[in-house]
């Protein structure tokens, strides 16, 4: 049961539903009618009134952007109610999560009511972001306190990986261990166990960093736009950087958290950093709170984005300034080296970043062991809660601990005891790699200890050694996962599919047939694959190298068929974006074990092409298999497939990918993306144990022929007349429809998959030669979005 249907409570309930957990969502019952309810003749006793507040909270979650639910399906698992009538339902649940307003007395009053209904042994937790957990639980029964802890989700819970678990001295240690496993296994979270200190770990360090950035920016006279350019992706941080993050979380929310820290930390030497500056007080008074009110540090006006000038409180148009330090830094691919170049730069950007980063690193190190006994927990909390690629101690290592400490001393600033201890021990970094293992400096021992390996996690980065990389080229590698299973890893830029990738697929199938029991197709990039290498296609098309394009497409189709008919089982483990050719590779594997956050689709139409790596063929085959010879059902399914491909629709999750037909009944989904490889490897071994045998190539796929094609053409004609698509959209759509209908047979026919692949190649080559398709490809490469020409 989730108690409180506000922004956090409703979204926590949604994420529990995503995990397949039936959930009661409760909130207060209204004490008076609205004008609309009076006009409708409703009474306070009517259920529609009693559940008005919880209903509004749940409706907000259902309409959230980005979506809180994987699809609309899990919504049926959430039952709504109110505290007055339905609090007794907590007697039936296994876990009670409180997510009401951040007020200690309100929380304790609610828990007193809960305890009257709660069964002994029921896990009970608070989602507070900073109120001491022990103070919330004080005075309750022994059983309540033994089963009580903090469970701090980050907003939005579906997307932010961090779950902070905060036990009290009375919490049963076995409960802490169970919730740590449950959070990772069932909820897909990165779990950090925290001490019960003000705002725990992530917000203590993260809010300090934001506060320090704001103060330093105001002192340096940097604009909002300049700061966000300097503190975003270039530093391995989210695109929201600093000021967009203020707007995202809400300036009022930030003010509340910062004020709580200021009041809770009377003895902290850096306390003044948390004092809310006059600028934020003014923005809060004006209700310029960010995204929730339509303006904060940014706003949209007359169709354009503007940013706030803190000095005048007036908005200015985005200028996209060219900052020399940033342009030079972007030439450095390695994040650690790029961070060093930026932070130790001698210009005003470098001075600003040293002040921000250096101060934050010093603060994080000084808070050990107050907020955590180990460095890894702090790093994980910042990476998982704030989306940074490097945590504070990883950033110390990137800068060079000795170099950063020397600069602090030169500026007569205190070097944290932890840093002095590391350097005195002869250590040069907080982390070190030895024999494929990671060791971290342990403050209490003043020596390095081996990092525990997360349960169920296989790290390709850790495996990559001379004995584990079986074969490699610039775009892909074959890695030995152990137990007779190999992994085909993509590592080109954006994991795009190029000639080297295709050749490694062929090589992997050959090696696996001889030396392994099966193959996993997976990687640890930001995305599984962004699709084909569009640059190569465009260059070849403009040069008129049609034979080369045809050969490349055929080679890719053959590679996917080799995955499909490999002598050994093949399981794909896609995550994040699996687009175009990346989607086609996954579709040809025996099974897919997908991360829940999977954005999958055949998107080639967006650049004026059609899927030609077997994607169209797979959609036709799947539709035909599902219809058992019924032409009417096949027509309905082909229309759905046509709509998905013609509109370049991408799934919003793995669950939606299943609803769209990209995932099949035999495919699996895991909420914990870090465990995809482990699960996929287990799937391969399971298939091998069951006596895996490859299927035979399909020779009798049912297609609709000319009647189906005519129906799809009519749809395109009506859409063009209605202004929904352009004339060239209709041209591309017609080529796609021809492939999906199986060509121009007079009626329902049966064809081989090779025939459908030939149709794909023909359509692809024809469209690649069209000037408007080449314009679309160029525009996508230049602007990163489709052109409607």
N, C-alpha and C positions, 0 to 999 in steps of 0.2 A: 504494500500500500504506500502511495506517495501522498503525504499530507501537505497541501498547499499547491494550488494550480496557477501560480504566477509564472513568470518567464522561465525560471529554472525548473520548478516542479512539473509543469506540463511537459517540458522537453525531456526531463528525466523519465517520466512515464512513457513518452514516445520511444525513447531509446530502449527501455525495458521491453516494450512491445516489439521493437525491432529484433530483440534477442529471443523472441518467442515466449516471453514471460507474461502470463495474465496479471493485470495490474488494476488495483482500485485507485482512482484519483479523487481525492476529497478536498473540499475547501469549506469555508464558512457559509452558512445559510443567511440570506439577506434579512435585515430587520425592518425594512420598509419597502413598499412597492415603488416601481418607477412610474412615471406618467403614462408610458405606453401600457404597462400592466394594468393600471387603473382603468384606462380607456377600454381595455379588452375584458374587463370584468373579472380579472384574476384576483385571487386571495393569497395571502402569505403562506397558506397551507398547501397551495397547489404545487405539485412536483416541478412544474416548469419554472416556478418562482424559486422554490427551495434550492434548485440546482443551477440557478442563473449564473452565479459567479464561477462555479467550476466549469460550467458549459462554455462561458466566454473564454476562460483560460485555455480550455482544450481546443476551442475553435481557432484561437490564435496560434496554437502549436500546429494545427492541421494546415494552416495557411502560411506557415513560416517560410521565409526565404533566407538562406537555402533550406530545403525541406528537412523537417525533423524526423520524418518517417522514411523508411526505405521505399515504401509504396503505400497505397491506401489499405492494402490487406491487413497489416498488423494493427490498424486502428480498432479492429473488432475485439482485440484483446484487452482494451481499456474500458473499465466500467466507471461511470461517474457517480458521485454522491456528495453528501455534505456532512460536516462534523456532527450536526445536531441529530440527524436521523441514521447515519450510516457508520459512525465511528466504531460501532460494534463489529464491523467487518474485519477489523484488525485482528480479531480472535481467530480468523481463518487463514491468515497469511503467514509466510515464513520470514518476511523482511519488511520492517516499517521504516520509511525514510521521511524525515521531517524536512520540509523546504519552505517554511513560512518566512515572514519578514525577519530581518536581522535585529531582533530584539530579545535579549536574554529572558525577560520575564514572560513574554508571549510564548516563547518556545517551552519554557518550564511549565507554564499553565497548560499548554496543549499536552505535554507529556504526562502531566498528572491525570488528565482525562484518559489518555491512552492506557495508562497503567491499570485502570479499572477494567479494561477489556482484554488486554494483552495476555496471551498464553505464556507461561514460564518457558524460557529457552528461546523465545522469538528474538531474532536479530533486530536491533533497533539502532537507528543512526540519525545523525543530523548532517544536513548539507551546508552548514554554516561555512562562510568563507573566512571567518576569523575569530568568532567568539570562542573562548576556551572550552574545550569539550568537557573537561572535568567539572567546570562550573555549571554546565547544563545538566549533568548527571547527578550533581551533589544532592544527597538526601533521599534519593530513590532507593528502592529495595536492592538487596544484594544481587538478586537474579537480574534485575534490570541493569545494574551497573556492570555486571559481568558480561552482559551481552550488548553493551552499548559502546559505540565508537563514532568517530567522525568519518563521513564519506563525502569528500568534497569533489563534486564534478565541476568541470570547466565548461563554460557556455560558448558555443552550443555543444551539448553532450555527445551528439552523434559524431561530430567532426573533430573535436579536440580530444586528444588521446589520453590526457592525464586524468587519473583518479587518485587523489590524495586520501590515504587512510590514516586516521589519527586515533590510536588507542589511548586510553587513560591508564593510570596505574591499576585500576580495578578490572580492566578488560581482560577476559580470558585469552591468553596467548594463542590458544588453538583457534579461537574465533578470528583473530588477526591473520593467522596463516590461511585459514579457509577463505576469508574475504579477499585476500591477496590473490589466491588462485582463482576464485570465482570471478573477480574483476577482470583478470587477464583472459581466462578460458571462455567464459560465457558472455561477458560484456565487451571483450575485445580491447580492454584498456591497458595502458601502461601504468602500472600501479607503483606509487611511491609511498612508503610508510613514513609518516612524519612525526616529529615531536609536537607536543601540544603547546606551541609557542605562537605569538601573535601572527595571524595570517599564514601560519605554517611555512612552507618553503617557497612555492612558486610565486605567490603574491608578495611575499616579503622581499624577494630579490627582484622580481619582475617590476613591481611598482616602484621600488627604489630606482631601477634603471630608467623607467619612464619619467619619474620625477627629476632625476639628475639630467636627463636629456632635455627636458623642458627648461630647466633653470639655465643650463649651459647654452642652449639655443638663444634664449633671451639675452644672456650676457654677451654672446658673440654677435648678436644682431643678424643671425641667419633667418631666412624666411622659412615659413612652414613647408613650402615646396622643396627648398634646398635640404632641409633636415630629413624629409622623407626620402629624398633621393639618396642621401648618404647613409641612412640607417635601415634600409630595406634589403632587397635581394642581394645587393652588392656585398653586404655583410653576412649573407646566409640567413636572412630573416624574412618574414612574410612581406608581401607587397604592401600590406597596410602600414608597414614601417612604424612610425611613432604617432604622428598626429591623426592619421587615418585610424589607427588603433584606438586612440581616444574617442573618436567619433563612433567606432564600432561598438565599444563596450558601454558607451554613454558617459559623458563628462560628469553627470551626477553620480553615477556608480563609482567612477574613479575617485571623485571627491570624498565619497563616503568611506571608501577603503583607505585612502591616504590619511584622512582625518582619524580613523580608527587606529591606524599604525602610530600616528603622532601621539595620540592620547595613551596608547598602550606601551610606549617605549620611552619612559621618562629618563632612563639612564643610557640610552643608546647614543654614542658619540655623534652619530650621523642623523640624529632625530630631526634637525632643522630641515633636512632635505625633504622630509615628508610633510612639512607645513604647506598647506594649500596656498598657492600664490594668488595674488589679487586678480590676475587674469582669469583664472578658473572660477573664482568666486563670482566675477562679473558675468561670465558665460552662463554659469548656473542660475544666477538671478534673472538673466534675460531669457532663460529656457532655450539657449542655444546649446543643446545637449548632444548634438551629433546626429547620427542617422535616425534616431527615434523621433526627432522633432524637425528633421529636414535641413538643419544647418548646425554647424559647430565650427571646427577648424576648416571644414570644406562645406560647400553648398552647390546645388545646381541652380543656375539662373539663366533664363533665355536659352535653354538647351545646352549650356556650357558649364563646365566645372570651374568654380572659383575658390580661392583660398583666402583665409583670414590674415590680415596684417595686424599682429598683436599690438602694435604701437597706436594705430588709429581705430581699431575695431571695424575697419571697412574691408570689403572683399575685393580681391584683385583676380583678373583672369589668369589661368594657368599659363606659365611662360615657357616651360620646359628648358630651363637654363642649361647651357653647356658648361659643366664644371670640369676643368682640366684634370683635376686629381681623380675624379671618378672615371673619366674617359680612359685615362692611363691604367687605372686599376682593373677596369673591365677586360683589359688585354691579358690579364693573369687568370688562368683557368682554375688553378688550385686555390680553394677557399682560404686555407691557412696562410698561404703566401700573400694572397690578396688582402687579407685582414692586416697582416704586418705592414704591407705597403701603405694602406690607408691610415692606420692608427699612428704610425711613426712618420707620417708625412709632415713636411715642414710648412705647408701652407695653412690657411685658416680652416680648411676642412679637416686636415690632420690634427691641428690643435684642438678643435672641437671634439673629434672622435676620441682622441687620447683622454680628454677630460671626462667624457662619458664612459668609455669602455674601461679606462684605467681605474676610475672611481668605483665602478660596478664590480670589477674583479677584486679590488681590495676589500669591498664590503662583503662580498660572498665569502671570501677566504676568512675574513674576520669573524664571520658568523658560525664557523665550525669550531667547537662542537655544539654551539647553542641550538641551532635549528636542525642539525643532522650530524651524525658521527662519521659520515663518509662523504666523499666528494661526488661519487657517482649519483647519489640520490639528488643532489642539488643540480647536477648537469641534466639528469633526466627530467626533473620537474620543469626546468626552463625550456628544454627542447620540446617536451610533450604538452606543456601548458601554454607556451608562448610561440611555439613554432619555429624556434631558432635551430639552425643546423648544428651549431656548436654551443655547448653549455659553458658556464663561466670558467671551469677548470680546464676544459678543452681549449678555451680561448687563451687562458694563461699559457698553455703549451704552444699554441699557434704563434703567440707573440714572442715566446722565449721567456721562461720564468725569470732567469737571471737578468735579462735585458730590461724587462718591465719593472722588476724590483729595483734595479739600479736607477732607473728614471724616477721612481717614487722617492728614493733616498735623495737624489739630486734636487728634487723639488721640496725636500724637507717634509715629506709626508710619511706617515707610519707604514712600514711594511708589516703585514699581518704575521703573527707568530707562526701560523701554519706554513707560510712561505719561507720564513727564516728556518724553520725546522726541516723543510724539504731540502733547501740548499745546504744546510749544515750536514745533512746525511749524505751529501754527495749526489743527490738526485738533481736532474736537469729538467724534469717534467713530471707532471702529476700522473701521467699514464705512460706505460712502456709496453712494447710487444716483444715477447720471447717465445720462440717455438710455436707460433700460431696462436698463442694465448695472450690475453690482455691482463696486465698487472696495474694496480692503482695504489698510490701512496696512502697508507693508512695512518691518519694523524695520531691515534692512540699508541701505535706500535713504532712510529717513526721509521717505518720500513714499507716495502711494497708487498702487497698480497694479491693473489690471483683473484680476478673478478669471477664470481660465480656465473656459470653459463645458464642463461634463462631456459627454463624447462620448455621443451618442444620448439626451440628456435634453432634453425640452421643458418649460419652466416656464410654466405659465399665469399665475402671479403676475408673472413678468417681462414677459409679453406684454401684460398688461392696461394698455392706454393708450388714449387717445382714438381712435387710428386702428385699433386692433385689436379693440376691443369693438364688434361689429356691432349688437347689440341686447341689452337687459338689463332685468330686473325684479328685485324683491327676492329671488326664489328661484332664478333661473337666468340665465345669460348665453350669448350666442353670440359666440365669439371666433374671429378669423381666425388660423389656424395657419400660413398661407403655403402656396404651391404649390397654391392652389385648394381647400384643405381647411379646413373650419370645425370648431369644437369646441363641443358643447353641454355647458356646465358647470353643475352644481347647486351652490348655495351657501346653501340654507336651513339652519336649525338641524338638525344631524344629517343634513343632506341628505335630509330627508323630502320625500315627494311631495305637494305641495299644488296648489291651483288655479293659482297662478303658474307652478309647474313645468310643469304640463300645457299651459298656454297657450304657454309658451316652446317646448315640443316642437313644437306646431303651427306656430309662427312660424319655428322653425329649419328645418323641412321645406320651408316655402314659400321662405325666403331661399336655402337651399341649391339648390333646384330652379332658381332664377333666376341665382344668382351664383357657385356653387361646383361642384366636381367630386364632392364627397362630404362626409360628416359623421362625426366621431368623437364618441362620448358618453363623457365622462370628467370627473373632477375631482380636486382635490388635497386633499380633506377627509380627516378621519381614516378615514371609511368612504365607500364608493361611495354607498350609500343605506340608511337604516334602515327604509325602507318608507313606507307612507302616513302622512299626518298624522292620527294617531289622535284628537287633541284635537278637530279639526274634525268627524270622523265622530261622536264621542260627543256633542258639543254638538248637532249637527243631529238625531241620533236622539232625544235626550231632548226636543228641541223639536218632534219630530214633523214635521220638514221632509223628508218622504219624496220629494217631487218634486225637491228640491234634491239629495238624496243620489243618486237615480236619475240625474239629469242629470250629476252629477259623475263617477259611475262610468262612464256612457256616454262622456263626454268623454275620460276616461282611456283607455278601450278604443279609442276612435277614434284617439287620439294614438299608441298603440302600433301600430295597424294602419297608420297613416301612416308610421311608421318602417319597418315590414315592407314596404310597397309603395311606398316613396319612389322617385322617378325616378333618384335618385343613391345610390350605395352608402353604407351606414351600418355602422360598426364600434363596438362598445362596448368599453371598457377598464376593467372593474370591478376593484376591489381591496378587501381586507378584507371588511367586511360588505356583502352585496348581498341584502337581505332583502325579502320581500313584493313591493311595487310596484317596488322597485329591481331585483329579480330579473326581474320581468316585462318591464321595459324592455329589459334585456340580452337576454332570450330573443327579442325581436322584431327584433333587429338582424341584418343579414346575416351578420356574423361577430362573435365575441368574441375579444379578445386580453387574457386575464386575467393579473393578478398571481398568482404561485403561492400566495400567502397569500390565498385567497378563501374566504369563509365565506358560502355561497350557499344560499338555501332559500326555499320558499313557506311562511311561518310564520303565516299569518292564523288558522288553527285555534286557535292559542294564545290568541287574544283572542275566540274564539267566532264567527269569521267564516270565509269561504272566499275563496281568491284570486279576484278579479273584475276584474283588469286584463288578462285573456287568459292567465293562468298555467295554469288548468285546461285551457283550450282547447289550449294549446301542448303540454301533457303528453299529451292525447288524440291530437292530430294526430301527434306524434312516435311514439307507440306504434303507431298505425295504419299510418304510413308504414313502420315497421320490420318489420311482420308480414306484409306482402304478402297480405292476405286471410285469413290463418289465424286462426280464432276462438280456438283453443286458445292460440296464442302471444299473441294480443291480451289474452286473459284474464289470462295470467301477467304481462304488462307493465302492465296496468291495476291489478292487485293491488299491484305494486311501486310504481307512481305513487301509488296511494291510501295505501299505508303511509307513503311519504315525506311527503305533504302532511298526512295525518291525525295524524302524530306530530310535525309541524313540524320535520322533520329538516333540519339544516343541514350542509353539507359541511365537512369539516375542512381542506380545501385545494382548489385548482383541480383537481388530479388526481382527488380524490374527487368533485368536482362533475362531472367527466367520467364517472366510474363511475356516478354517480347519474342521469345523463341530462340534466343542466343544460347541460353543454358538449357540443357536437356534433363530428362528425369534422372539419369545416372550421374549428373554433376552435383558438386557439393559447394557449400558456402561457409566461410569461416569469418567471424567478426574480428578476429585478431590477425591482421595482415602479416605480422611477424612470424606466424606459424604456418603460413601457406606452404612453404617448402617442406616442412616436416610432414604435414598432412598429405601433400602430393606424393612425397616419397613413399609414405605408408600405402597410399592408393596403388602405386606402381607395384609394390611388393605383394599387395593383396591380389591384384589381377594376375600376377605371375604365379602365385600359389594356387589360384583357381584353375590353372591350366590355360593360360591365355592363348588364343589362336586368332590371327588377323582375319577379317572378313574378306569377301571377294569383291572386286570392283563392280559397281552397279551398272547393269546393262538395260534395265527396264524401268526407268523413271517416268512416271506419268506426267505429261504436259498437256496444256489445254489447246495449244496451237492458235489458229487464226481467230476463233471465237473469243478466246481469252484476251488475245492481243487487241481485238476490236473494242472490247469492253474497257480496257485500260486506256486506249487511245481516246475513247469518248470522255473518260474521266479527265484526261489531260486537256482536251478541247474545252470542256466546261470550266475548268480551273483557269485556263488562259482567258476565256471570255469574261470571267468574273474578276479578272485582274489579280488573281492570287499568284500566278506564275507568269514569267516572261515568255516571249516567243522561243528564246533559246532554251529555257527550262523545258519547254515542250519537246524540243529536239532531243535533248539529253534523256528526258523521260521516255520518249518513244524508243530510243535505243535500249534503255533498260527494260522496258516492257517486252521488247522483242526477245531478249534473252530469257526473261522469266516465263514467257509463254511458250518457250521452246521453238521459236522460229515461226514459220508461216504454214505449218501443217493445216490441212483443211478442217481437222477436228482433233479430238483427244487422241494422243499417240503415245508411244513409249520410245524413249531415247536412252542412250548411254550417257554416263557422266562425261566422257571424252567429247561427245557432241556438244554438251552444254559448255564445256570449257572452251571449245572452238568458238562458240557464239560470244562468250565473254571476251576472248582475244580480239575477235573481229570488231566488236563494239568499242573496245578500249582503243584500238589502233585508229579506228575511224574518227572517234572524238578527239584523240590527241592531236590530230592534224587540223582541227578546227581552230581558227584564230580566236574565237570567243572562249574556247576552253583554255587556250594558252594565256589569254588575258586573266582568266579566273585563277589559274595556277600562279601566275606572277603576282597577282593581287594578294593571294593567300600567303605567299612567301614574304611579301613586303609588309602587309598590314596585319597578318594573323587572323583575318576574318574573311568570310566568303564575299564574292562580288556577284551581284545580281545584274547581269548584262543581257 
